[in-house]
Amino acid sequence: MKNLLVVLSLLIITSVSAQVKTPAPSPFQKLEQKVGLTAVTLEYSRPGMKGRTIFGGLVPFNKVWRTGANANTKITFSTDVTIGGTALKAGSYAIYTKPTSDSWEVIFYSDATNWGLPQEWDDTKVAATVKVNTFVMPMSIETFTMTFDDLSNDSANMGILWENTYVAVTIEVPTDTMVMATIDASLSGPTANDYYASAVYYLQEGKDLGKALEWIDKAISMREKPAYWYFRQKSLIHAKSGDKKSAITAAKTSLDLATEAGNDDYVTMNTNSLKEWGGM
């Protein structure tokens, strides 16, 4: 009896721990493509033909199709893009399609969390729709395939291939606008925040305080509106340099600005420093 219980226990343990693993009928694929300065990610599942007629058969004409298998096909843009003349904000979109024999509607849907088609279609979630012509290929593509082709700095074609059909959607990206912004920022030199951050780092790390003072003064001069936190750091740089008179002057300015802004923390810090430095 004891041996029987041991055998049964082993069988139970084995049945619980054993896992049968088989290939997915429609394997998942994730594509990552940089188009200019925009990162584009495409996630979808890939069914096979398996001897079936696809378009006009498995995939009916004139009906919205999930465009693949399993969870909805999802595309994600790191920047705003333009598709078929329609601007799309950065973010994730489901891709649905409505095939016909000679053209497709490709739909970018703002809810990308569905398993296949939404249970209830919401037209307000259609972010963009573009109509594209179909091209008949001289060979059959067994496995549903999506690609990024014809890459340039400003655009790419998102291709959809299956059976003997190919369609492509052009995605335009704002590369020139982004590049010009970085060029302008670079040519205009460091910002006030750049000088401020550098000054604070030099203060905290005990580096060249003369350079820290130069940078904090530069930061202060670049702001249209005086900032109490800038003058607070200036007072600390002067204090650490041993210039109590200048530290007191900067701390009083910071105190006045902080009082006007209603920032009690900086009011307290400046008040305590002024008492410590003999300024109150």
Secondary structure as UniProt FT lines:
FT   HELIX           2..17
FT   STRAND          28..35
FT   TURN            36..37
FT   STRAND          38..45
FT   TURN            50..51
FT   TURN            56..58
FT   TURN            61..62
FT   STRAND          74..77
FT   STRAND          81..83
FT   TURN            84..85
FT   STRAND          86..88
FT   STRAND          91..99
FT   STRAND          103..109
FT   HELIX           123..125
FT   STRAND          126..133
FT   STRAND          135..149
FT   STRAND          155..172
FT   HELIX           175..187
FT   HELIX           192..204
FT   TURN            205..206
FT   HELIX           209..222
FT   HELIX           228..241
FT   HELIX           244..261
FT   HELIX           264..277
//
